[in-house]
Amino acid sequence: MPDRFATIFTCIDGRIQQPLTEWMKNHLDVEYIDTITEPGPEAVLAATGERCLEVLLEKVEISRRAHGSGTLVIAGHSDCAGNPVSDDEQRTQLRRSLDRLAERLPGTRILAVHADRCGERCWAPLLVAEVTSAPADVRLAP
């Protein structure tokens, strides 16, 4: 039986919403997606100050608490008006975001995904990196 919910940090750009939702439903075997949007989310999550990051993480906590979401996807995309840098730089920001969130979201599966433009109306989400952080009650050996 699939998990019911997963959470996504994604861009406000409407072109990528459906391809990312379909990718998540197919690859994560979930029914519903709780969506948190920010222009250029990978840049925001990679470099924002602690106070702003805490506000964003509160939204993830609502999804976790209310819907039992144990998976978070951070998604960037080509041709982003909110983060107009190269795809390679966006992928670097996605990895940085993943690392930054993994230490703050114990027991969460976190995936970084980049939607590459493959045509006028085509966006192909590709996995950049993935981590499952240790649960809060597990101590890792030094």
PyMOL commands that set and color helices and strands:
alter all, ss='L'
color gray80, all
select helices_A, chain A and resi 17-28+41-47+50-67+87-102
alter helices_A, ss='H'
color red, helices_A
select strands_A, chain A and resi 3-10+30-37+71-77+109-119+122-132
alter strands_A, ss='S'
color yellow, strands_A
deselect
rebuild
show_as cartoon
